[in-house]
Amino acid sequence: MSTIERGTIAISFVHEALECIRSRGLDANGLLVRAGISPELLNRPQARVSAGHYAELWRLIAHTLDDEFFGMDSHRMKEGSFTLLCHSVIQADTLERALHRALRFFRLVLDDIEGTLVRDGDTARIVLVDRGPEGEPPPKRAFAYGTFLLMLLGLACWLIRRRIPLFAADFRCAEPGYSDEWRVLFSPQLNFGQARSGVSFPASYLDMAVAQDERSMKEFLRGAPANFLVKYRNSSSHTAKIRRRLREVPPTAWPDFATLAQQFHASPSTLRRRLEDEGQSYRSILDDLRRDLAISLLSHSDKNITDIAAELGFAESSAFHRAFKKWTGTRPGEYRFSTFPEN
C-alpha cells in the first residue's frame, strides 16, 4: 500500500511553485510536462498530483532557476544547498544541535529570512524574522514561510525518525486559500497576521538523539524536500489514526463505521462526534483515501481504469469515473499523462 502512504498534493501547491517561473516569463507548461503533470490540471481547483510528480517538479524548478527556494529570497539557494544542509547536520548528536546548525546554514544561504531556536521551559519555538536593507519588509508570500518551515521541520522529523507534534504554527502573512492543507501538514492551530512566523512544539524533542547517518541520507535525499508535504503530516488526530488503520487493508476490505468504532474501543456516536470536531466524517476519509490511491495508481502504474476501479471497491467503472470527477474535477484519463516512476 505504499502508493496510499505517499498521498497526494493539492494543485494549489503546484501553482505556488510555478509562480517564480511565470514571473520570469519561463515555460511553466514545459516543466509540467517534463514532471509528468498535465497542464490542464492547473484549471481544475480540486485537482491533486502525486507526491512523486510534485517532487520531480520541485527538482526541475530548482535546476531551471539554480534556486531551491523558488526565487522567494533576494539570494538564491543554489541547487545542491539542501544536500549540503543535510551533510552539515548529520553528525550532530541531538536534535537541538542539529536545528542550531540548520538555522545557521539557512542564514548563510538566504538573506531575507532568519530563523532562531528558542527553548522556554517545556516549549521550544522556531521564530522567523524577515530581513531587509531598510528594516523589516512587508510580509512575504505564505508559500515562502511554509517552504522554509517545511524544509526545516521535515529534516528534523527525519533525523529523529518521528513526527514532531506542533502546538501551533504562526504566519506573519494573510491566510492563503490552501490553509486547510497546512492544518494537516503543520497543526490544526494556525494563526495568521502575526508579528512573527514560526512554530512551537514540546521542548523534550530537542533532547532526542539523531538516529540517521550518512548511509541512510542517500535514500532520504531522493525525494526530499518535496516529499515532506506528505511524509510528516499531523499524525495525532483521530482522522490520521483512522487513515493509518485503513491503509493496513485493501479498500475492498474496509470496515463499516460500527465495526471501525469497535476497533477503536468507542461507540459509533462517540467516534462520530470526535471526527465532527475535526471537521471530518468517515465518508470523507474513505473518499480521500480512495482519491489518493486512484491518483497514484493512474500516475504510476499501467493498470487499466477498470482494474483500478475494482481495486478501489467500485462495482462498475462508470461509478469510479463519476466519483473521480467529483473528487478532482477532471477525468481519470487526465492522470494518464505520464508514466513518471514513483520515487
Phi, psi and omega in degrees: 000027184297332181294322177294318184298331180287332177070188180228167187233135183298146181297339178299327178288331174293315176303314182296317181296328183275353184304318182290332178289314180295317184297339180259007177072023180271170188276091180293317182297324178297320177293320178300314180300316180294331178278351180088021181249127178292126177302336179297334181295337179296339180269006181243098184303334181272353186294155176222159178234159180288156179299324180296317179292321180293320178299321179292322177296317177304313181297317182294320178295315179300320180290319182296317182268349193052048184206114180274005178245024172056032177066023185263006177231152180293345176245129181293138169269088193301153182305132183099353182296318182295324176297317178296324176302315180298318178297328183285339184251348190293336181269358178294146182272332180232162179297324181301313179293323179297318180293321177299318179295318181298317181292325175295321179298314180299326178295333179282327187259344178239144181258335193259345178232131178232131181250146179228139175262125182238131177250119184230089182065238182273001184242135173249143180228138168253116185248129179256136178239131176278134181243148176209168182295336181232062179085202186277123181280173176299163179302148176277175171300146177304325182296330179293310178297317181297319180294317178302309182293324179300312181295318183291312182288322178299317177297317180298315179298319179295319184300322182258004176060036174199155179284137177269115180287133182261136172290317182196162174229127182250146180223134182287342185269176174287161182290127179277167181292342182258024185298332178298326176295322180288332177295330175281321185284313184260288185195148174298336181268089177253136180234125182248163182068031182271165179294328180220151172269155178157183181224158175231148183202168181299130182294339181301334180292336180295334182275354182289146182284145172292126188250013179246168179215182182300324182291318181286341184291329182299313179293320180301320186286348182298320182248350183281152359269358185298327184290351177298335181299336179242339188281326186240043177288163178304123186247005186265348182285161175295326177301313180295321179296320178293318178301318179296320179296317182291331179295340184284346181228156178292156182305328180292345181249011179296136185284160171286172189294321181297317179294319179298315179301319179297320179296333179263011177055046179219157174284155178304320181293322179294314181294322178297319179294321179296321178291321178298324178297335178264005180073028184233166171222164179297322179298318181293325177294315178299316181296318180296320179293317178297318178301311182297317180293320179299315181297319180294317180292320179293324185276330191231019175218165178257017177294142179283164187295326178297317180292322178296317179301316180295320180296330180273359176096014178269130180289329181228144180294333179297323178294323177295316179302315181295317180295318182295321178296322178293320183290318192242348182078010181213177183274153176303326182298337179296337180268004173267020184295328186213160173246033178305127183288145176294140176291000000 
